[in-house]
Amino acid sequence: MGMLALDFMVRALIAGALTGVMAPAVGTYIVQRRLSLLGDGLGHVAIAGVGLALLTGRAPVPIAIAVTVVGAVAIELLRQSGRASGDVGLAILFYGGLASGVLMAGLAGQGAGTLSQYLFGSLTSVSNPDLAAVVMAVVVLITALGLSPQLFAVCADEDYARAQGLPTRALNLIIVIMAAVTVAISMRTVGLLLVSALMVVPVATSQNLVLGFRRGLATAMGLGLILALAGVVASYYLDTATGATIVVLGVIVFVGTLPVNSVLERHRRANRLEADEERIFERAEPHDSFSDAHLHPAVLHGDHVDYLHDGHRHAPHGDHFDEH
């Protein structure tokens, strides 16, 4: 029987594709704000949502989304008011959410095995009601792309963005709300403990390959989609945990791009040197190794001019030239 003949695999591929595109789109802003571990903290808050859903007998995904959004907004408001620093807020997310989720799951008579499918992801647990979250995923993507100039501005320099009249408070809340929704939606495929990796690793990999915010965002989303789909397929054939497979593939790709980054960086330095040399102007100067004056390319170098000859730079010094 082919993989696509199985309904749960079709659902898993759809959920994986949504996660693969959405997580790096939001992760781009999270990384820019230097809050790469925010996804982990929100994942622990989502565990509280899962525990509450088990306790009340309701669907886990909608409850997890609601609880995670409330927790994210509360921590962001505390941060903005100065009542909690970033690391203290993340600690509250980590420990309070995890403990509450485990406690409520225990009260509901559910063991650790029930929570594990949300912590590490489970292909077979993706249901049709879960796919209704596609609407939320589309809203997150539209917001992340439609408000990209404003969101990038507040992530890059919040004080400057505020001085330019941007509503930085609201934009910061939008970022954490998008992150909260992404984490809750992703718990079926990647798992709550690993979704943060899918928000960070494709972004870090794209930074090894391209420069610029827009190109980095597009590259991270493309990489996330490929990694998520490849991880879902590989986990089916290898019979491994979906989230772990996706993350391991992502780390392998990241490590593989490190040599590429070194080559690209050397190429960029060479291009910058060529750009400098495009400011060359031709100028006739006598050279003591030649009997007559001839033209040498001249390059501005600080407060003086260097002349290129045989691939070396020479600067006039009195009645002779010094090599630089």
TASUL-V48655 format. One line per field, one symbol per residue. phi: phi as a letter, one per 20 degrees, with the letter a starting at -180 (. if undefined). psi: psi as a letter, one per 20 degrees, with the letter a starting at -180 (. if undefined). Layout:
phi->???
psi->???
//
This chain:
phi->.ffffegfffffffffffffeffffffgffffelcfefgffffffffffffffffemdffffffffffffffffffffffenebfgffffffggeffffffffffffendeffffffefdnbgfefdggffffgffffffffffefdgffffffffbffffffenffffffffffffffffffffeffeenfecfgffedffffffffdcdnfffffffffffffffffffffffffelcfffffffffffffgffefffffffffffffffffffffefcfbecfcfececfbecfdcfcmebdddeblndecdfbmebddfd
psi->pqgiipghhgghgghgggghggghghhghgghjllhjhhgghhhhhhhggghghhikrpgggghggghgggggghghhghijiprghgghgggfggggggggghhghijpahhghhhhhiqogiiprghhiiihghggggggghghkggghhghhgnhgghhhjjqmhghhhhgghggggggghhihhghqhiihhhihgghghghhihrqqgghgggggggggggggghhgghhghilrpgghgggggggggghhighghgghghghhhhhghhgiijqqpppqqpiiqhqqrppppppncjapqppokjqppppncjrppp.
//
